[in-house]
Amino acid sequence: MISAPVLPLPTFMVPSRMRFRLLFLLLPFLLAGVALSGCGGKKRLDAVEVLPVEELYAEGKRSLDNGNTGRAVKYLQRLVARFPYGEYSELAQLDLAYAQYKERKYEEAYSSVNRFIKLYPAHRNIDYAYYLRGLVNFDRQSGLLARWIESDYTRRDLNHARQSFQDFSALLKRYPNSRYVPEARQRMVHLRNGLAQGELNTALFYFRRSAYIGAINRSQFLVENYQETPQAGDALAIMIESYSRLGRAEQSQKARKVLVANFPSHPYLSGGQWPERRKLWWQLVPMIGEARAG
């Protein structure tokens, strides 16, 4: 007699222990199938994963020169990640910092240029790295809302301005013959005046609230550290008036003599309204535009 073939039991009729073993054996194949289906049928790697270092740099540099900084960042970042050492990596890191700067990714640009300065202190373009670091801090903003509400950056946090001034100062000190020195000097003048204005804003903040000791201290700091700025005259005027209101006539007279000698045409000396009253809409919103005290 020919026996009937033995057919596999339906799943629901397979003992539970056996079903568990079958599932365990098939699990790797199931996972592999899911992974393949999740790739969306991708048949080739991204170009940045297969291009040689020379082509990666050429593509990133070409994108940068054409103003496509977003694409440049993509290629240069991958180059640095895939080829962390060598001449192309050195060039790519500096170009990457510039591309990130142009993309307004200031934190990333600052990190990239600092890494370059640390890794390649004797590089032939190290002076440009210091200059670029100054530019990054020069252009940093306090946020979109701050740009719309108040365009005067001296009424916001000046830490980046101070850091930028130090970066440009380092360039002048280390590489006085660099071709980037002339523009760095011009930016330093702008920053110095801005920092002085920031101190003046704070002095006025104290003065308008009758906090005359605070006004004197900030004004004195301005005069001592930013003597060649136009704001030094305003600081002296604040000192004269603050000392006068505190009943310190002798100190008020000394400050007046300095003001007359250095800023003889200052409006305070003519007896006019000084400092000028803020416009009505500033008075309605008194906290906007005030410098941060401290």
C-alpha positions in Angstrom: 0.0 0.0 0.0 1.3 3.5 -0.9 1.1 5.8 2.0 -0.1 9.3 1.6 2.6 12.0 1.8 3.0 13.7 5.1 1.8 17.3 4.8 3.0 20.1 7.1 0.5 20.9 9.8 -1.3 24.3 9.5 0.3 26.9 11.6 -2.6 26.9 14.1 -2.1 23.1 14.5 1.7 23.3 15.1 2.5 22.9 18.8 3.3 26.3 20.5 6.9 25.3 21.3 7.6 24.3 17.7 6.0 27.6 16.4 8.4 29.5 18.6 11.4 27.6 17.2 10.3 28.3 13.6 9.8 32.0 14.3 13.3 32.2 15.9 14.9 30.5 12.9 13.1 32.7 10.4 13.6 36.0 12.3 17.0 36.9 10.6 15.4 36.5 7.2 12.4 38.6 8.1 14.6 41.4 9.4 16.7 41.3 6.3 13.7 41.6 4.1 12.4 44.6 6.1 15.8 46.3 5.8 15.9 45.8 2.1 12.4 47.1 1.6 13.2 50.2 3.8 16.0 51.2 1.5 13.4 52.2 -1.1 15.2 50.3 -3.8 18.3 52.5 -3.5 20.8 50.9 -5.9 23.8 53.1 -5.5 25.5 55.1 -2.7 25.4 58.9 -2.6 28.1 60.5 -4.7 29.9 62.0 -1.8 30.5 58.4 -0.4 32.3 57.1 -3.5 34.1 60.1 -5.0 37.9 60.2 -4.5 39.4 63.0 -2.4 40.5 65.1 -5.3 37.0 65.1 -6.9 35.3 65.7 -3.6 37.4 68.8 -3.0 37.1 70.0 -6.6 33.3 69.7 -6.4 33.1 71.4 -3.0 35.4 74.2 -4.2 33.5 74.6 -7.5 30.2 74.9 -5.5 31.8 77.5 -3.2 33.1 79.6 -6.1 29.6 79.5 -7.8 27.9 80.7 -4.6 26.2 77.4 -3.8 27.5 77.4 -0.3 25.0 74.8 0.9 26.2 72.2 -1.6 29.8 73.2 -0.8 29.2 72.5 2.9 27.9 69.0 2.0 30.9 68.0 0.0 33.5 69.6 2.2 32.1 68.2 5.4 32.1 64.7 3.9 35.7 65.1 2.7 36.9 66.0 6.1 35.0 63.1 7.6 36.3 60.5 5.1 39.8 61.9 4.7 40.7 63.6 8.0 44.4 63.9 7.1 46.3 65.3 4.1 46.6 68.4 2.1 43.1 68.2 0.7 41.7 67.9 4.2 43.6 71.0 5.3 42.2 73.1 2.4 38.8 71.7 2.9 38.5 72.6 6.6 39.3 76.3 5.8 36.9 76.4 2.9 34.3 74.6 5.0 34.5 77.3 7.7 34.0 80.0 5.1 31.1 78.1 3.5 29.4 77.7 6.9 30.0 81.4 7.6 28.3 82.4 4.3 25.4 80.1 5.3 25.2 82.0 8.6 25.9 78.9 10.5 28.1 80.9 12.8 28.5 78.3 15.6 29.6 75.7 13.1 31.9 78.1 11.3 33.5 79.2 14.5 34.1 75.6 15.6 35.6 74.8 12.2 38.0 77.7 12.0 39.1 77.1 15.6 39.8 73.5 14.8 41.9 74.6 11.8 43.9 77.0 13.9 44.6 74.3 16.5 45.6 71.6 14.1 47.6 73.7 11.6 49.2 76.6 13.5 52.0 76.9 10.9 49.8 76.6 7.8 50.5 79.1 5.0 46.9 80.5 5.3 46.8 80.7 9.0 46.5 84.5 8.9 43.3 84.1 6.9 42.0 81.7 9.5 42.4 84.4 12.2 40.8 86.9 9.9 37.9 84.6 9.2 37.4 83.9 12.9 37.1 87.7 13.4 34.5 87.9 10.6 32.4 85.1 12.1 32.1 86.9 15.4 31.7 90.3 13.6 28.6 89.1 11.8 27.0 87.0 14.5 23.5 88.2 15.4 21.4 88.0 18.5 18.5 86.4 16.7 15.8 87.2 14.2 13.5 89.0 16.7 16.3 91.2 17.8 17.2 92.2 14.2 13.6 93.3 13.6 13.0 95.1 16.9 16.3 96.9 17.3 18.8 97.4 14.5 21.5 99.0 16.7 23.7 96.1 17.8 25.3 98.2 20.5 22.0 97.8 22.5 22.4 94.1 22.6 24.9 91.6 24.0 28.3 92.7 22.9 30.3 89.6 23.8 30.7 88.6 20.1 31.8 92.1 19.3 34.4 92.0 22.0 35.6 88.6 20.8 35.8 89.8 17.2 37.9 92.7 18.3 40.3 90.3 20.1 40.4 88.0 17.0 41.4 90.9 14.7 43.9 92.1 17.4 45.5 88.6 17.4 45.8 88.8 13.6 47.6 92.2 13.8 49.9 91.0 16.6 50.8 87.7 15.0 50.9 88.6 11.3 51.3 92.4 11.0 52.3 92.0 7.3 49.2 90.0 6.3 47.2 91.3 3.4 44.1 91.1 5.7 45.4 93.6 8.2 44.1 96.8 6.5 40.5 95.6 6.5 40.9 94.1 10.0 42.0 97.6 11.2 38.9 99.2 9.7 36.6 96.6 11.3 38.4 97.2 14.7 37.7 100.9 14.5 34.0 100.1 13.9 34.0 97.6 16.7 35.8 100.0 19.1 33.2 102.7 18.5 30.4 100.1 18.9 31.8 98.9 22.2 32.1 102.5 23.4 28.5 103.1 22.4 27.5 100.0 24.4 29.2 101.4 27.5 27.5 104.8 26.9 24.1 103.2 26.5 24.5 101.6 29.9 25.8 104.8 31.5 22.7 106.6 30.1 20.5 103.8 31.5 21.8 104.5 35.0 21.8 108.3 34.5 18.1 108.4 33.4 17.2 106.5 36.5 19.2 108.8 38.8 21.7 106.0 39.6 24.5 108.5 39.3 27.3 106.3 40.9 26.6 103.6 38.3 26.6 106.2 35.5 29.9 107.7 36.7 31.5 104.3 36.9 30.5 103.2 33.4 31.4 106.6 32.0 34.8 106.5 33.6 35.4 103.1 32.2 34.5 104.3 28.7 36.9 107.3 29.0 39.8 105.2 30.2 39.4 102.4 27.6 38.0 104.2 24.6 39.6 107.6 24.7 39.7 108.1 21.0 36.1 107.5 20.3 33.4 110.1 19.8 31.5 108.6 22.8 34.2 109.7 25.2 32.8 113.3 25.1 29.3 112.1 26.0 30.8 110.0 28.9 32.5 113.1 30.3 29.3 115.1 30.1 27.5 112.3 32.1 30.3 112.5 34.7 30.0 116.3 35.0 26.2 116.2 35.5 26.2 113.1 37.7 28.9 114.6 40.0 27.0 117.9 40.1 23.7 116.1 41.1 25.6 114.3 43.8 26.9 117.5 45.2 30.5 116.8 44.3 31.4 120.2 42.7 35.2 119.7 42.6 35.0 116.4 40.7 32.4 117.9 38.4 34.7 120.8 37.6 37.6 118.5 36.8 35.5 116.5 34.4 34.3 119.7 32.8 37.9 120.9 32.2 38.7 117.6 30.4 35.6 117.9 28.3 36.5 121.5 27.3 40.0 120.6 26.4 39.1 117.6 24.3 35.6 118.3 23.0 35.1 122.0 23.1 32.1 121.9 20.8 30.2 119.3 22.7 26.4 120.3 23.0 26.5 119.9 26.8 28.8 122.9 27.1 26.4 125.1 25.1 23.7 124.6 27.8 21.2 122.9 25.4 19.1 119.8 26.1 21.5 117.0 26.8 21.1 114.1 26.7 18.3 114.4 24.2 14.9 113.0 25.3 13.9 109.8 23.7 11.1 109.8 21.2 7.6 109.2 22.4 7.3 105.7 21.1 10.5 104.7 22.9 9.0 106.1 26.1 5.9 104.0 25.6 8.0 100.9 25.4 10.8 101.8 27.9 12.5 98.4 28.0 13.2 98.1 24.3 16.5 99.4 23.3 17.9 99.7 26.8 21.4 98.3 27.3 21.7 95.5 29.7 23.2 96.8 33.0 26.0 95.0 34.6 
